[in-house]
Amino acid sequence: MCGVWTALEDIDEECGPLIYYPGSHKWPIYTNEHIGVRAEDKAQTGHQYGVLWREL
């Protein structure tokens, strides 16, 4: 998984840490189909991916 972040506002230490999970770059690629999400269900995608990442 590749994460890209561009700051569009001022940031500081109170915004929270960047977390890196060693080895996560070797995880397989998962798409919405793997977690049972359709394009129409976009609002739920983030939560369901969160569940998947915690399980990994």
PDB file of N, H, CA, C and O in Angstrom:
ATOM      1  N   MET A   1       0.846  -1.172   0.000  1.00  0.00           N
ATOM      2  CA  MET A   1       0.000   0.000   0.000  1.00  0.00           C
ATOM      3  C   MET A   1       0.887   1.229   0.000  1.00  0.00           C
ATOM      4  O   MET A   1       1.912   1.269   0.680  1.00  0.00           O
ATOM      5  N   CYS A   2       0.499   2.195  -0.740  1.00  0.00           N
ATOM      6  H   CYS A   2      -0.333   2.163  -1.293  1.00  0.00           H
ATOM      7  CA  CYS A   2       1.262   3.435  -0.795  1.00  0.00           C
ATOM      8  C   CYS A   2       0.376   4.564  -0.310  1.00  0.00           C
ATOM      9  O   CYS A   2      -0.736   4.745  -0.806  1.00  0.00           O
ATOM     10  N   GLY A   3       0.858   5.316   0.646  1.00  0.00           N
ATOM     11  H   GLY A   3       1.761   5.169   1.050  1.00  0.00           H
ATOM     12  CA  GLY A   3       0.101   6.458   1.131  1.00  0.00           C
ATOM     13  C   GLY A   3       0.775   7.746   0.710  1.00  0.00           C
ATOM     14  O   GLY A   3       1.990   7.898   0.840  1.00  0.00           O
ATOM     15  N   VAL A   4      -0.012   8.661   0.211  1.00  0.00           N
ATOM     16  H   VAL A   4      -0.999   8.538   0.105  1.00  0.00           H
ATOM     17  CA  VAL A   4       0.513   9.958  -0.188  1.00  0.00           C
ATOM     18  C   VAL A   4      -0.274  11.017   0.555  1.00  0.00           C
ATOM     19  O   VAL A   4      -1.502  10.966   0.608  1.00  0.00           O
ATOM     20  N   TRP A   5       0.437  11.980   1.131  1.00  0.00           N
ATOM     21  H   TRP A   5       1.436  12.021   1.087  1.00  0.00           H
ATOM     22  CA  TRP A   5      -0.198  13.013   1.929  1.00  0.00           C
ATOM     23  C   TRP A   5       0.388  14.356   1.557  1.00  0.00           C
ATOM     24  O   TRP A   5       1.607  14.531   1.550  1.00  0.00           O
ATOM     25  N   THR A   6      -0.469  15.294   1.251  1.00  0.00           N
ATOM     26  H   THR A   6      -1.459  15.152   1.257  1.00  0.00           H
ATOM     27  CA  THR A   6      -0.034  16.644   0.941  1.00  0.00           C
ATOM     28  C   THR A   6      -0.709  17.590   1.921  1.00  0.00           C
ATOM     29  O   THR A   6      -1.937  17.630   2.002  1.00  0.00           O
ATOM     30  N   ALA A   7       0.075  18.343   2.658  1.00  0.00           N
ATOM     31  H   ALA A   7       1.072  18.310   2.593  1.00  0.00           H
ATOM     32  CA  ALA A   7      -0.489  19.264   3.642  1.00  0.00           C
ATOM     33  C   ALA A   7      -1.126  20.453   2.939  1.00  0.00           C
ATOM     34  O   ALA A   7      -0.464  21.168   2.187  1.00  0.00           O
ATOM     35  N   LEU A   8      -2.407  20.658   3.186  1.00  0.00           N
ATOM     36  H   LEU A   8      -2.944  20.076   3.796  1.00  0.00           H
ATOM     37  CA  LEU A   8      -3.104  21.801   2.631  1.00  0.00           C
ATOM     38  C   LEU A   8      -3.457  22.789   3.733  1.00  0.00           C
ATOM     39  O   LEU A   8      -4.224  23.729   3.521  1.00  0.00           O
ATOM     40  N   GLU A   9      -2.892  22.565   4.899  1.00  0.00           N
ATOM     41  H   GLU A   9      -2.269  21.802   5.071  1.00  0.00           H
ATOM     42  CA  GLU A   9      -3.110  23.456   6.036  1.00  0.00           C
ATOM     43  C   GLU A   9      -1.871  23.403   6.916  1.00  0.00           C
ATOM     44  O   GLU A   9      -1.037  22.510   6.763  1.00  0.00           O
ATOM     45  N   ASP A  10      -1.748  24.337   7.822  1.00  0.00           N
ATOM     46  H   ASP A  10      -2.425  25.062   7.947  1.00  0.00           H
ATOM     47  CA  ASP A  10      -0.607  24.331   8.730  1.00  0.00           C
ATOM     48  C   ASP A  10      -0.667  23.097   9.631  1.00  0.00           C
ATOM     49  O   ASP A  10      -1.741  22.704  10.086  1.00  0.00           O
ATOM     50  N   ILE A  11       0.482  22.498   9.882  1.00  0.00           N
ATOM     51  H   ILE A  11       1.354  22.818   9.512  1.00  0.00           H
ATOM     52  CA  ILE A  11       0.546  21.331  10.760  1.00  0.00           C
ATOM     53  C   ILE A  11       1.583  21.579  11.845  1.00  0.00           C
ATOM     54  O   ILE A  11       2.491  22.394  11.683  1.00  0.00           O
ATOM     55  N   ASP A  12       1.432  20.863  12.951  1.00  0.00           N
ATOM     56  H   ASP A  12       0.695  20.201  13.082  1.00  0.00           H
ATOM     57  CA  ASP A  12       2.408  20.925  14.036  1.00  0.00           C
ATOM     58  C   ASP A  12       2.357  19.604  14.800  1.00  0.00           C
ATOM     59  O   ASP A  12       1.677  18.671  14.374  1.00  0.00           O
ATOM     60  N   GLU A  13       3.062  19.517  15.911  1.00  0.00           N
ATOM     61  H   GLU A  13       3.615  20.275  16.257  1.00  0.00           H
ATOM     62  CA  GLU A  13       3.155  18.275  16.683  1.00  0.00           C
ATOM     63  C   GLU A  13       1.798  17.805  17.208  1.00  0.00           C
ATOM     64  O   GLU A  13       1.612  16.611  17.445  1.00  0.00           O
ATOM     65  N   GLU A  14       0.857  18.719  17.392  1.00  0.00           N
ATOM     66  H   GLU A  14       1.008  19.688  17.200  1.00  0.00           H
ATOM     67  CA  GLU A  14      -0.447  18.351  17.940  1.00  0.00           C
ATOM     68  C   GLU A  14      -1.346  17.646  16.925  1.00  0.00           C
ATOM     69  O   GLU A  14      -2.415  17.154  17.287  1.00  0.00           O
ATOM     70  N   CYS A  15      -0.931  17.591  15.670  1.00  0.00           N
ATOM     71  H   CYS A  15      -0.063  17.991  15.376  1.00  0.00           H
ATOM     72  CA  CYS A  15      -1.734  16.948  14.633  1.00  0.00           C
ATOM     73  C   CYS A  15      -1.612  15.426  14.669  1.00  0.00           C
ATOM     74  O   CYS A  15      -2.354  14.732  13.973  1.00  0.00           O
ATOM     75  N   GLY A  16      -0.704  14.910  15.453  1.00  0.00           N
ATOM     76  H   GLY A  16      -0.102  15.473  16.018  1.00  0.00           H
ATOM     77  CA  GLY A  16      -0.546  13.464  15.570  1.00  0.00           C
ATOM     78  C   GLY A  16       0.630  12.948  14.770  1.00  0.00           C
ATOM     79  O   GLY A  16       1.126  13.621  13.866  1.00  0.00           O
ATOM     80  N   PRO A  17       1.073  11.747  15.109  1.00  0.00           N
ATOM     81  CA  PRO A  17       2.259  11.181  14.465  1.00  0.00           C
ATOM     82  C   PRO A  17       1.958  10.486  13.138  1.00  0.00           C
ATOM     83  O   PRO A  17       0.831  10.064  12.879  1.00  0.00           O
ATOM     84  N   LEU A  18       2.977  10.380  12.321  1.00  0.00           N
ATOM     85  H   LEU A  18       3.893  10.723  12.532  1.00  0.00           H
ATOM     86  CA  LEU A  18       2.932   9.537  11.138  1.00  0.00           C
ATOM     87  C   LEU A  18       3.343   8.149  11.600  1.00  0.00           C
ATOM     88  O   LEU A  18       4.371   7.993  12.258  1.00  0.00           O
ATOM     89  N   ILE A  19       2.563   7.159  11.269  1.00  0.00           N
ATOM     90  H   ILE A  19       1.727   7.286  10.734  1.00  0.00           H
ATOM     91  CA  ILE A  19       2.859   5.796  11.712  1.00  0.00           C
ATOM     92  C   ILE A  19       3.286   4.957  10.511  1.00  0.00           C
ATOM     93  O   ILE A  19       2.615   4.941   9.480  1.00  0.00           O
ATOM     94  N   TYR A  20       4.393   4.274  10.658  1.00  0.00           N
ATOM     95  H   TYR A  20       4.938   4.287  11.496  1.00  0.00           H
ATOM     96  CA  TYR A  20       4.898   3.366   9.630  1.00  0.00           C
ATOM     97  C   TYR A  20       4.887   1.957  10.204  1.00  0.00           C
ATOM     98  O   TYR A  20       5.400   1.723  11.299  1.00  0.00           O
ATOM     99  N   TYR A  21       4.308   1.028   9.471  1.00  0.00           N
ATOM    100  H   TYR A  21       3.891   1.218   8.582  1.00  0.00           H
ATOM    101  CA  TYR A  21       4.282  -0.363   9.891  1.00  0.00           C
ATOM    102  C   TYR A  21       5.325  -1.123   9.079  1.00  0.00           C
ATOM    103  O   TYR A  21       5.115  -1.372   7.892  1.00  0.00           O
ATOM    104  N   PRO A  22       6.450  -1.500   9.699  1.00  0.00           N
ATOM    105  CA  PRO A  22       7.490  -2.206   8.971  1.00  0.00           C
ATOM    106  C   PRO A  22       6.940  -3.449   8.268  1.00  0.00           C
ATOM    107  O   PRO A  22       6.211  -4.242   8.863  1.00  0.00           O
ATOM    108  N   GLY A  23       7.293  -3.599   7.019  1.00  0.00           N
ATOM    109  H   GLY A  23       7.885  -2.955   6.535  1.00  0.00           H
ATOM    110  CA  GLY A  23       6.866  -4.756   6.236  1.00  0.00           C
ATOM    111  C   GLY A  23       5.543  -4.561   5.520  1.00  0.00           C
ATOM    112  O   GLY A  23       5.174  -5.385   4.683  1.00  0.00           O
ATOM    113  N   SER A  24       4.814  -3.483   5.829  1.00  0.00           N
ATOM    114  H   SER A  24       5.115  -2.813   6.509  1.00  0.00           H
ATOM    115  CA  SER A  24       3.512  -3.284   5.212  1.00  0.00           C
ATOM    116  C   SER A  24       3.615  -3.081   3.696  1.00  0.00           C
ATOM    117  O   SER A  24       2.648  -3.312   2.970  1.00  0.00           O
ATOM    118  N   HIS A  25       4.770  -2.655   3.231  1.00  0.00           N
ATOM    119  H   HIS A  25       5.555  -2.467   3.821  1.00  0.00           H
ATOM    120  CA  HIS A  25       4.949  -2.485   1.793  1.00  0.00           C
ATOM    121  C   HIS A  25       4.965  -3.823   1.060  1.00  0.00           C
ATOM    122  O   HIS A  25       4.895  -3.851  -0.169  1.00  0.00           O
ATOM    123  N   LYS A  26       5.056  -4.918   1.784  1.00  0.00           N
ATOM    124  H   LYS A  26       5.113  -4.895   2.782  1.00  0.00           H
ATOM    125  CA  LYS A  26       5.064  -6.244   1.178  1.00  0.00           C
ATOM    126  C   LYS A  26       3.694  -6.910   1.225  1.00  0.00           C
ATOM    127  O   LYS A  26       3.529  -8.024   0.727  1.00  0.00           O
ATOM    128  N   TRP A  27       2.704  -6.234   1.821  1.00  0.00           N
ATOM    129  H   TRP A  27       2.838  -5.330   2.226  1.00  0.00           H
ATOM    130  CA  TRP A  27       1.359  -6.798   1.878  1.00  0.00           C
ATOM    131  C   TRP A  27       0.793  -6.908   0.467  1.00  0.00           C
ATOM    132  O   TRP A  27       1.179  -6.138  -0.412  1.00  0.00           O
ATOM    133  N   PRO A  28      -0.113  -7.850   0.240  1.00  0.00           N
ATOM    134  CA  PRO A  28      -0.736  -7.939  -1.079  1.00  0.00           C
ATOM    135  C   PRO A  28      -1.613  -6.718  -1.343  1.00  0.00           C
ATOM    136  O   PRO A  28      -1.981  -5.995  -0.416  1.00  0.00           O
ATOM    137  N   ILE A  29      -1.936  -6.500  -2.588  1.00  0.00           N
ATOM    138  H   ILE A  29      -1.637  -7.088  -3.340  1.00  0.00           H
ATOM    139  CA  ILE A  29      -2.808  -5.396  -2.966  1.00  0.00           C
ATOM    140  C   ILE A  29      -4.250  -5.842  -2.779  1.00  0.00           C
ATOM    141  O   ILE A  29      -4.656  -6.891  -3.279  1.00  0.00           O
ATOM    142  N   TYR A  30      -5.016  -5.041  -2.058  1.00  0.00           N
ATOM    143  H   TYR A  30      -4.686  -4.189  -1.652  1.00  0.00           H
ATOM    144  CA  TYR A  30      -6.432  -5.332  -1.843  1.00  0.00           C
ATOM    145  C   TYR A  30      -7.272  -4.256  -2.513  1.00  0.00           C
ATOM    146  O   TYR A  30      -6.942  -3.071  -2.454  1.00  0.00           O
ATOM    147  N   THR A  31      -8.339  -4.669  -3.140  1.00  0.00           N
ATOM    148  H   THR A  31      -8.607  -5.632  -3.188  1.00  0.00           H
ATOM    149  CA  THR A  31      -9.262  -3.737  -3.775  1.00  0.00           C
ATOM    150  C   THR A  31     -10.610  -3.827  -3.067  1.00  0.00           C
ATOM    151  O   THR A  31     -10.807  -4.675  -2.195  1.00  0.00           O
ATOM    152  N   ASN A  32     -11.524  -2.961  -3.441  1.00  0.00           N
ATOM    153  H   ASN A  32     -11.364  -2.273  -4.148  1.00  0.00           H
ATOM    154  CA  ASN A  32     -12.854  -2.983  -2.834  1.00  0.00           C
ATOM    155  C   ASN A  32     -13.518  -4.347  -2.962  1.00  0.00           C
ATOM    156  O   ASN A  32     -14.241  -4.767  -2.058  1.00  0.00           O
ATOM    157  N   GLU A  33     -13.287  -5.038  -4.062  1.00  0.00           N
ATOM    158  H   GLU A  33     -12.701  -4.697  -4.796  1.00  0.00           H
ATOM    159  CA  GLU A  33     -13.894  -6.359  -4.264  1.00  0.00           C
ATOM    160  C   GLU A  33     -13.446  -7.355  -3.193  1.00  0.00           C
ATOM    161  O   GLU A  33     -14.215  -8.237  -2.811  1.00  0.00           O
ATOM    162  N   HIS A  34     -12.221  -7.224  -2.713  1.00  0.00           N
ATOM    163  H   HIS A  34     -11.596  -6.507  -3.024  1.00  0.00           H
ATOM    164  CA  HIS A  34     -11.716  -8.137  -1.693  1.00  0.00           C
ATOM    165  C   HIS A  34     -12.432  -7.977  -0.357  1.00  0.00           C
ATOM    166  O   HIS A  34     -12.559  -8.934   0.407  1.00  0.00           O
ATOM    167  N   ILE A  35     -12.892  -6.776  -0.084  1.00  0.00           N
ATOM    168  H   ILE A  35     -12.789  -5.998  -0.705  1.00  0.00           H
ATOM    169  CA  ILE A  35     -13.554  -6.537   1.200  1.00  0.00           C
ATOM    170  C   ILE A  35     -15.067  -6.405   1.046  1.00  0.00           C
ATOM    171  O   ILE A  35     -15.764  -6.042   1.993  1.00  0.00           O
ATOM    172  N   GLY A  36     -15.567  -6.699  -0.146  1.00  0.00           N
ATOM    173  H   GLY A  36     -15.001  -6.994  -0.915  1.00  0.00           H
ATOM    174  CA  GLY A  36     -17.002  -6.699  -0.370  1.00  0.00           C
ATOM    175  C   GLY A  36     -17.642  -5.331  -0.466  1.00  0.00           C
ATOM    176  O   GLY A  36     -18.795  -5.161  -0.069  1.00  0.00           O
ATOM    177  N   VAL A  37     -16.919  -4.355  -0.983  1.00  0.00           N
ATOM    178  H   VAL A  37     -15.982  -4.493  -1.305  1.00  0.00           H
ATOM    179  CA  VAL A  37     -17.457  -3.000  -1.098  1.00  0.00           C
ATOM    180  C   VAL A  37     -17.672  -2.668  -2.565  1.00  0.00           C
ATOM    181  O   VAL A  37     -16.806  -2.917  -3.404  1.00  0.00           O
ATOM    182  N   ARG A  38     -18.838  -2.103  -2.865  1.00  0.00           N
ATOM    183  H   ARG A  38     -19.541  -1.901  -2.183  1.00  0.00           H
ATOM    184  CA  ARG A  38     -19.120  -1.639  -4.219  1.00  0.00           C
ATOM    185  C   ARG A  38     -18.825  -0.149  -4.297  1.00  0.00           C
ATOM    186  O   ARG A  38     -18.743   0.523  -3.269  1.00  0.00           O
ATOM    187  N   ALA A  39     -18.667   0.367  -5.496  1.00  0.00           N
ATOM    188  H   ALA A  39     -18.734  -0.179  -6.331  1.00  0.00           H
ATOM    189  CA  ALA A  39     -18.386   1.792  -5.683  1.00  0.00           C
ATOM    190  C   ALA A  39     -19.458   2.651  -5.036  1.00  0.00           C
ATOM    191  O   ALA A  39     -19.160   3.735  -4.534  1.00  0.00           O
ATOM    192  N   GLU A  40     -20.702   2.187  -5.038  1.00  0.00           N
ATOM    193  H   GLU A  40     -20.945   1.307  -5.446  1.00  0.00           H
ATOM    194  CA  GLU A  40     -21.800   2.952  -4.444  1.00  0.00           C
ATOM    195  C   GLU A  40     -21.676   3.052  -2.926  1.00  0.00           C
ATOM    196  O   GLU A  40     -22.281   3.934  -2.315  1.00  0.00           O
ATOM    197  N   ASP A  41     -20.907   2.167  -2.314  1.00  0.00           N
ATOM    198  H   ASP A  41     -20.415   1.450  -2.810  1.00  0.00           H
ATOM    199  CA  ASP A  41     -20.763   2.120  -0.854  1.00  0.00           C
ATOM    200  C   ASP A  41     -19.530   2.873  -0.379  1.00  0.00           C
ATOM    201  O   ASP A  41     -18.996   2.556   0.684  1.00  0.00           O
ATOM    202  N   LYS A  42     -19.065   3.860  -1.134  1.00  0.00           N
ATOM    203  H   LYS A  42     -19.499   4.118  -1.997  1.00  0.00           H
ATOM    204  CA  LYS A  42     -17.807   4.540  -0.831  1.00  0.00           C
ATOM    205  C   LYS A  42     -17.718   5.021   0.608  1.00  0.00           C
ATOM    206  O   LYS A  42     -16.629   5.011   1.182  1.00  0.00           O
ATOM    207  N   ALA A  43     -18.805   5.436   1.200  1.00  0.00           N
ATOM    208  H   ALA A  43     -19.689   5.444   0.734  1.00  0.00           H
ATOM    209  CA  ALA A  43     -18.771   5.986   2.564  1.00  0.00           C
ATOM    210  C   ALA A  43     -18.277   4.960   3.578  1.00  0.00           C
ATOM    211  O   ALA A  43     -17.720   5.341   4.608  1.00  0.00           O
ATOM    212  N   GLN A  44     -18.463   3.690   3.317  1.00  0.00           N
ATOM    213  H   GLN A  44     -18.916   3.381   2.481  1.00  0.00           H
ATOM    214  CA  GLN A  44     -18.081   2.642   4.264  1.00  0.00           C
ATOM    215  C   GLN A  44     -16.694   2.074   4.002  1.00  0.00           C
ATOM    216  O   GLN A  44     -16.179   1.319   4.826  1.00  0.00           O
ATOM    217  N   THR A  45     -16.091   2.411   2.900  1.00  0.00           N
ATOM    218  H   THR A  45     -16.509   3.025   2.231  1.00  0.00           H
ATOM    219  CA  THR A  45     -14.823   1.793   2.500  1.00  0.00           C
ATOM    220  C   THR A  45     -13.722   1.975   3.533  1.00  0.00           C
ATOM    221  O   THR A  45     -13.030   1.012   3.865  1.00  0.00           O
ATOM    222  N   GLY A  46     -13.545   3.181   4.047  1.00  0.00           N
ATOM    223  H   GLY A  46     -14.108   3.963   3.778  1.00  0.00           H
ATOM    224  CA  GLY A  46     -12.467   3.438   5.004  1.00  0.00           C
ATOM    225  C   GLY A  46     -12.554   2.559   6.221  1.00  0.00           C
ATOM    226  O   GLY A  46     -11.545   2.005   6.658  1.00  0.00           O
ATOM    227  N   HIS A  47     -13.727   2.418   6.772  1.00  0.00           N
ATOM    228  H   HIS A  47     -14.547   2.868   6.417  1.00  0.00           H
ATOM    229  CA  HIS A  47     -13.898   1.569   7.965  1.00  0.00           C
ATOM    230  C   HIS A  47     -13.542   0.119   7.654  1.00  0.00           C
ATOM    231  O   HIS A  47     -12.839  -0.529   8.430  1.00  0.00           O
ATOM    232  N   GLN A  48     -14.020  -0.387   6.534  1.00  0.00           N
ATOM    233  H   GLN A  48     -14.591   0.140   5.904  1.00  0.00           H
ATOM    234  CA  GLN A  48     -13.773  -1.779   6.201  1.00  0.00           C
ATOM    235  C   GLN A  48     -12.298  -2.041   5.908  1.00  0.00           C
ATOM    236  O   GLN A  48     -11.789  -3.114   6.232  1.00  0.00           O
ATOM    237  N   TYR A  49     -11.613  -1.089   5.306  1.00  0.00           N
ATOM    238  H   TYR A  49     -12.026  -0.218   5.043  1.00  0.00           H
ATOM    239  CA  TYR A  49     -10.171  -1.253   5.119  1.00  0.00           C
ATOM    240  C   TYR A  49      -9.455  -1.219   6.456  1.00  0.00           C
ATOM    241  O   TYR A  49      -8.486  -1.951   6.654  1.00  0.00           O
ATOM    242  N   GLY A  50      -9.908  -0.391   7.368  1.00  0.00           N
ATOM    243  H   GLY A  50     -10.695   0.204   7.207  1.00  0.00           H
ATOM    244  CA  GLY A  50      -9.311  -0.350   8.703  1.00  0.00           C
ATOM    245  C   GLY A  50      -9.370  -1.694   9.386  1.00  0.00           C
ATOM    246  O   GLY A  50      -8.405  -2.119  10.020  1.00  0.00           O
ATOM    247  N   VAL A  51     -10.512  -2.371   9.257  1.00  0.00           N
ATOM    248  H   VAL A  51     -11.296  -2.025   8.741  1.00  0.00           H
ATOM    249  CA  VAL A  51     -10.663  -3.708   9.828  1.00  0.00           C
ATOM    250  C   VAL A  51      -9.655  -4.657   9.195  1.00  0.00           C
ATOM    251  O   VAL A  51      -8.990  -5.423   9.892  1.00  0.00           O
ATOM    252  N   LEU A  52      -9.545  -4.604   7.868  1.00  0.00           N
ATOM    253  H   LEU A  52     -10.085  -3.982   7.301  1.00  0.00           H
ATOM    254  CA  LEU A  52      -8.603  -5.467   7.147  1.00  0.00           C
ATOM    255  C   LEU A  52      -7.176  -5.219   7.604  1.00  0.00           C
ATOM    256  O   LEU A  52      -6.450  -6.177   7.870  1.00  0.00           O
ATOM    257  N   TRP A  53      -6.745  -3.953   7.706  1.00  0.00           N
ATOM    258  H   TRP A  53      -7.335  -3.175   7.490  1.00  0.00           H
ATOM    259  CA  TRP A  53      -5.367  -3.655   8.103  1.00  0.00           C
ATOM    260  C   TRP A  53      -5.085  -4.142   9.518  1.00  0.00           C
ATOM    261  O   TRP A  53      -4.002  -4.663   9.782  1.00  0.00           O
ATOM    262  N   ARG A  54      -6.038  -3.984  10.430  1.00  0.00           N
ATOM    263  H   ARG A  54      -6.918  -3.560  10.215  1.00  0.00           H
ATOM    264  CA  ARG A  54      -5.834  -4.481  11.802  1.00  0.00           C
ATOM    265  C   ARG A  54      -5.663  -5.997  11.837  1.00  0.00           C
ATOM    266  O   ARG A  54      -4.857  -6.525  12.603  1.00  0.00           O
ATOM    267  N   GLU A  55      -6.443  -6.698  10.985  1.00  0.00           N
ATOM    268  H   GLU A  55      -7.098  -6.269  10.363  1.00  0.00           H
ATOM    269  CA  GLU A  55      -6.310  -8.156  10.926  1.00  0.00           C
ATOM    270  C   GLU A  55      -4.940  -8.565  10.388  1.00  0.00           C
ATOM    271  O   GLU A  55      -4.356  -9.546  10.849  1.00  0.00           O
ATOM    272  N   LEU A  56      -4.435  -7.820   9.424  1.00  0.00           N
ATOM    273  H   LEU A  56      -4.909  -7.023   9.050  1.00  0.00           H
ATOM    274  CA  LEU A  56      -3.111  -8.138   8.868  1.00  0.00           C
ATOM    275  C   LEU A  56      -2.038  -7.907   9.910  1.00  0.00           C
ATOM    276  O   LEU A  56      -0.857  -8.118   9.637  1.00  0.00           O
TER     277      LEU A  56
END
